[in-house]
Amino acid sequence: MTREAYRAALKDVQLDVVEMSEMTASAIKKSVQALKDRDMKASERVVKGDKHINKKRFAIEKKCMMLIATQQPMAKDLRMLGAVINIITDLERIADHADGIAKISISIGKDPIVKPLVDIPRMAEKGIGMLERSITAFQNKDEEAARKVCDEDDDVDALYDQIYRELLLMMIADPKIIKGATYLMWAAHNLERIADRVTNIAERVVYMVTGKMEELNVSIY
């Protein structure tokens, strides 16, 4: 492989990561919208679409391993390829959480939602925003932007805590809604985990740029 072809292959890998992140962000958005709209068909499409994201992850990983094995990249490029392998793993797991929300929607079926969905869509919006900014930081090799993404995880955690408390109080007041409220707790938990996975992506961006492994925004509790 010529030097020009090698640089082009590295660029292709980065573009593949961006494409996979867009597929993943779309899955989050569609799963929450389907839950809000009580749209079973849309939820089923999210579940079916998850296999395409999985396929994308494996294709990118194969490219990375091939470049590592055949081109013996030096430190900077090796860090990028190593970071990509970890990033696409987290993207695939994020997509699994979107798939989980879609399956929760299907499980609820035709039953009414026990409370209006306001904060769950806000969690999704924040999580998608974090994901998009983490991938922009990856593209730009922007350590500072990646660190700022990690700081946003606290906002998602605060929304999750609020949703959890509200639903718990509702269940105490009316035990008949326990099943429906539990489904919404699970949906919110999936979104909270999405933000945690995005934090992992941002950490890998920092590693890619600096060569330093560190956990960011670690809770003391």
GICORHU-V483173 format. One record per residue. N is the residue number from 1. RES is the residue in three letters. PHI is phi in whole degrees, 0 to 359 (999 if undefined). PSI is psi in whole degrees, -180 to 180 (999 if undefined). Layout:
n:N res:RES phi:PHI psi:PSI
n:N res:RES phi:PHI psi:PSI
This chain:
n:1 res:MET phi:999 psi:127
n:2 res:THR phi:291 psi:165
n:3 res:ARG phi:299 psi:-39
n:4 res:GLU phi:295 psi:-41
n:5 res:ALA phi:293 psi:-37
n:6 res:TYR phi:296 psi:-46
n:7 res:ARG phi:297 psi:-37
n:8 res:ALA phi:294 psi:-38
n:9 res:ALA phi:294 psi:-40
n:10 res:LEU phi:297 psi:-41
n:11 res:LYS phi:296 psi:-40
n:12 res:ASP phi:299 psi:-40
n:13 res:VAL phi:298 psi:-44
n:14 res:GLN phi:297 psi:-41
n:15 res:LEU phi:294 psi:-35
n:16 res:ASP phi:297 psi:-39
n:17 res:VAL phi:298 psi:-44
n:18 res:VAL phi:299 psi:-44
n:19 res:GLU phi:297 psi:-43
n:20 res:MET phi:296 psi:-38
n:21 res:SER phi:295 psi:-37
n:22 res:GLU phi:293 psi:-40
n:23 res:MET phi:298 psi:-40
n:24 res:THR phi:290 psi:-45
n:25 res:ALA phi:299 psi:-40
n:26 res:SER phi:297 psi:-39
n:27 res:ALA phi:296 psi:-41
n:28 res:ILE phi:299 psi:-52
n:29 res:LYS phi:302 psi:-47
n:30 res:LYS phi:292 psi:-37
n:31 res:SER phi:294 psi:-41
n:32 res:VAL phi:287 psi:-38
n:33 res:GLN phi:295 psi:-40
n:34 res:ALA phi:295 psi:-39
n:35 res:LEU phi:298 psi:-45
n:36 res:LYS phi:294 psi:-41
n:37 res:ASP phi:276 psi:-9
n:38 res:ARG phi:57 psi:47
n:39 res:ASP phi:257 psi:97
n:40 res:MET phi:295 psi:-40
n:41 res:LYS phi:298 psi:-42
n:42 res:ALA phi:295 psi:-39
n:43 res:SER phi:297 psi:-42
n:44 res:GLU phi:296 psi:-35
n:45 res:ARG phi:293 psi:-37
n:46 res:VAL phi:297 psi:-45
n:47 res:VAL phi:299 psi:-46
n:48 res:LYS phi:294 psi:-34
n:49 res:GLY phi:287 psi:-16
n:50 res:ASP phi:299 psi:-33
n:51 res:LYS phi:295 psi:-29
n:52 res:HIS phi:290 psi:-36
n:53 res:ILE phi:292 psi:-42
n:54 res:ASN phi:301 psi:-44
n:55 res:LYS phi:298 psi:-40
n:56 res:LYS phi:297 psi:-42
n:57 res:ARG phi:301 psi:-47
n:58 res:PHE phi:293 psi:-35
n:59 res:ALA phi:295 psi:-42
n:60 res:ILE phi:294 psi:-44
n:61 res:GLU phi:299 psi:-40
n:62 res:LYS phi:298 psi:-42
n:63 res:LYS phi:299 psi:-44
n:64 res:CYS phi:297 psi:-45
n:65 res:MET phi:294 psi:-37
n:66 res:MET phi:295 psi:-42
n:67 res:LEU phi:293 psi:-40
n:68 res:ILE phi:296 psi:-43
n:69 res:ALA phi:288 psi:-37
n:70 res:THR phi:261 psi:-24
n:71 res:GLN phi:251 psi:-11
n:72 res:GLN phi:45 psi:62
n:73 res:PRO phi:297 psi:147
n:74 res:MET phi:279 psi:-179
n:75 res:ALA phi:313 psi:-53
n:76 res:LYS phi:296 psi:-47
n:77 res:ASP phi:290 psi:-36
n:78 res:LEU phi:296 psi:-40
n:79 res:ARG phi:298 psi:-41
n:80 res:MET phi:297 psi:-46
n:81 res:LEU phi:293 psi:-39
n:82 res:GLY phi:296 psi:-41
n:83 res:ALA phi:297 psi:-41
n:84 res:VAL phi:300 psi:-44
n:85 res:ILE phi:301 psi:-41
n:86 res:ASN phi:288 psi:-40
n:87 res:ILE phi:297 psi:-45
n:88 res:ILE phi:291 psi:-28
n:89 res:THR phi:295 psi:-44
n:90 res:ASP phi:292 psi:-36
n:91 res:LEU phi:298 psi:-42
n:92 res:GLU phi:296 psi:-38
n:93 res:ARG phi:290 psi:-37
n:94 res:ILE phi:299 psi:-43
n:95 res:ALA phi:298 psi:-34
n:96 res:ASP phi:298 psi:-37
n:97 res:HIS phi:292 psi:-38
n:98 res:ALA phi:297 psi:-42
n:99 res:ASP phi:301 psi:-40
n:100 res:GLY phi:298 psi:-41
n:101 res:ILE phi:296 psi:-42
n:102 res:ALA phi:298 psi:-40
n:103 res:LYS phi:291 psi:-34
n:104 res:ILE phi:297 psi:-44
n:105 res:SER phi:301 psi:-43
n:106 res:ILE phi:295 psi:-39
n:107 res:SER phi:294 psi:-38
n:108 res:ILE phi:297 psi:-36
n:109 res:GLY phi:64 psi:-132
n:110 res:LYS phi:271 psi:0
n:111 res:ASP phi:294 psi:146
n:112 res:PRO phi:289 psi:150
n:113 res:ILE phi:291 psi:138
n:114 res:VAL phi:286 psi:-17
n:115 res:LYS phi:209 psi:151
n:116 res:PRO phi:303 psi:138
n:117 res:LEU phi:275 psi:103
n:118 res:VAL phi:242 psi:-55
n:119 res:ASP phi:283 psi:-30
n:120 res:ILE phi:297 psi:-47
n:121 res:PRO phi:299 psi:-33
n:122 res:ARG phi:295 psi:-41
n:123 res:MET phi:300 psi:-43
n:124 res:ALA phi:297 psi:-44
n:125 res:GLU phi:299 psi:-43
n:126 res:LYS phi:293 psi:-41
n:127 res:GLY phi:296 psi:-43
n:128 res:ILE phi:296 psi:-42
n:129 res:GLY phi:299 psi:-44
n:130 res:MET phi:300 psi:-44
n:131 res:LEU phi:298 psi:-47
n:132 res:GLU phi:298 psi:-42
n:133 res:ARG phi:290 psi:-33
n:134 res:SER phi:293 psi:-38
n:135 res:ILE phi:286 psi:-34
n:136 res:THR phi:297 psi:-41
n:137 res:ALA phi:298 psi:-38
n:138 res:PHE phi:297 psi:-47
n:139 res:GLN phi:299 psi:-41
n:140 res:ASN phi:269 psi:-2
n:141 res:LYS phi:53 psi:50
n:142 res:ASP phi:254 psi:97
n:143 res:GLU phi:299 psi:-45
n:144 res:GLU phi:298 psi:-43
n:145 res:ALA phi:296 psi:-38
n:146 res:ALA phi:297 psi:-42
n:147 res:ARG phi:296 psi:-37
n:148 res:LYS phi:294 psi:-35
n:149 res:VAL phi:301 psi:-43
n:150 res:CYS phi:299 psi:-36
n:151 res:ASP phi:296 psi:-27
n:152 res:GLU phi:287 psi:-15
n:153 res:ASP phi:301 psi:-32
n:154 res:ASP phi:299 psi:-36
n:155 res:ASP phi:295 psi:-41
n:156 res:VAL phi:292 psi:-41
n:157 res:ASP phi:299 psi:-41
n:158 res:ALA phi:296 psi:-41
n:159 res:LEU phi:295 psi:-41
n:160 res:TYR phi:298 psi:-46
n:161 res:ASP phi:300 psi:-41
n:162 res:GLN phi:296 psi:-47
n:163 res:ILE phi:298 psi:-44
n:164 res:TYR phi:299 psi:-47
n:165 res:ARG phi:298 psi:-45
n:166 res:GLU phi:298 psi:-45
n:167 res:LEU phi:291 psi:-36
n:168 res:LEU phi:296 psi:-45
n:169 res:LEU phi:297 psi:-38
n:170 res:MET phi:295 psi:-39
n:171 res:MET phi:292 psi:-37
n:172 res:ILE phi:295 psi:-40
n:173 res:ALA phi:287 psi:-31
n:174 res:ASP phi:215 psi:90
n:175 res:PRO phi:301 psi:-18
n:176 res:LYS phi:294 psi:-20
n:177 res:ILE phi:263 psi:9
n:178 res:ILE phi:305 psi:-45
n:179 res:LYS phi:298 psi:-50
n:180 res:GLY phi:295 psi:-39
n:181 res:ALA phi:292 psi:-36
n:182 res:THR phi:296 psi:-39
n:183 res:TYR phi:302 psi:-44
n:184 res:LEU phi:292 psi:-35
n:185 res:MET phi:300 psi:-42
n:186 res:TRP phi:296 psi:-41
n:187 res:ALA phi:298 psi:-45
n:188 res:ALA phi:297 psi:-38
n:189 res:HIS phi:295 psi:-39
n:190 res:ASN phi:301 psi:-41
n:191 res:LEU phi:291 psi:-36
n:192 res:GLU phi:296 psi:-39
n:193 res:ARG phi:290 psi:-33
n:194 res:ILE phi:302 psi:-46
n:195 res:ALA phi:298 psi:-37
n:196 res:ASP phi:296 psi:-41
n:197 res:ARG phi:293 psi:-37
n:198 res:VAL phi:296 psi:-38
n:199 res:THR phi:301 psi:-40
n:200 res:ASN phi:300 psi:-41
n:201 res:ILE phi:299 psi:-46
n:202 res:ALA phi:299 psi:-39
n:203 res:GLU phi:298 psi:-37
n:204 res:ARG phi:290 psi:-31
n:205 res:VAL phi:295 psi:-44
n:206 res:VAL phi:300 psi:-43
n:207 res:TYR phi:298 psi:-44
n:208 res:MET phi:302 psi:-41
n:209 res:VAL phi:281 psi:-42
n:210 res:THR phi:257 psi:-21
n:211 res:GLY phi:80 psi:7
n:212 res:LYS phi:251 psi:125
n:213 res:MET phi:274 psi:127
n:214 res:GLU phi:204 psi:149
n:215 res:GLU phi:271 psi:135
n:216 res:LEU phi:246 psi:144
n:217 res:ASN phi:56 psi:50
n:218 res:VAL phi:276 psi:128
n:219 res:SER phi:290 psi:144
n:220 res:ILE phi:273 psi:-7
n:221 res:TYR phi:267 psi:999
